[in-house]
């Protein structure tokens, strides 16, 4: 399959004569490379959480019996879910304008805090779980998931510049010198 425009691959959505966007929100939106790093971070965080949950359940079960198992499961769910929900929300809002993404992130953070406080408040009078197992695994989940997400992002290969459709390279979202009119 050949392209009607020389120098532009057939699968490219941008034509060589297209003008750069004057919308500041559109210029600040991340490219596909940043969402790849976020997807990798969520994957690493989820894998780390599963590993911690398995180890936490095994150790807590040996030390505290069935209440230890329940405490470890609750701790992994509350602690790991708290961090993973943030990463998934960032991934879901990656293509939105910055102001909209910030509003969604703030709203999801407030909702997450309320749900976590309500869950811990409802669990407080109950005694079917080990509070020590819950606390240790929850703190471990927070640290491990955040660390593995960070490792996932830092280990990603991302361009600091994006190739220009006209053949040059420029900073992502900024027009190159060939795009400016004199």
Buried (B, 14 or more C-beta within 10 A) or exposed (E): EEEEBEEBEEEEEEEBEEEBEEEEEEEEBBBEBBBEBBBBBBBBBBEBBEEBBEBBBEBBBEEBEEBBBBBBBBBBBBBBBBBBBBBBBBBBBBEBBEEEBEEBBEEBBEEBEEBBEEBEEEBEEEEEBBBBBBEBBBEBBBBBBBBBBEBBBEEBEEEEEBEBBBEEEBEBBEBBEEBEEE
